[in-house]
Amino acid sequence: MISNGRLIGAEHRVVTNSEFARTTVAYFIRPTSEQIMEPAKSLISSGAQPIYKAIPFEEFLKNFMTKGSDFEQELLLT
């Protein structure tokens, strides 16, 4: 959503390997409930139109937790 559809997350999985060590670092960013989730202005100011509507983070999180990534279609402006 923030990249306005320009960056696509890759599917991934962990495969254990007995020959090499693997280190994973996870980090999380949590906006306030009122924070508006929308495409980054710098990506739409370069002439691209936004493809996702802006919604409060609380609504975004509620939808994601109940519908999973399937709710992405509901965010599309087109």
Secondary structure, DSSP 8 states (H G I E B T S, - for coil): -TTTTSS----------SSS------------TT-EE---HHHHTTS----B--EEHHHHHHHHHHHGGGGHHHHB--
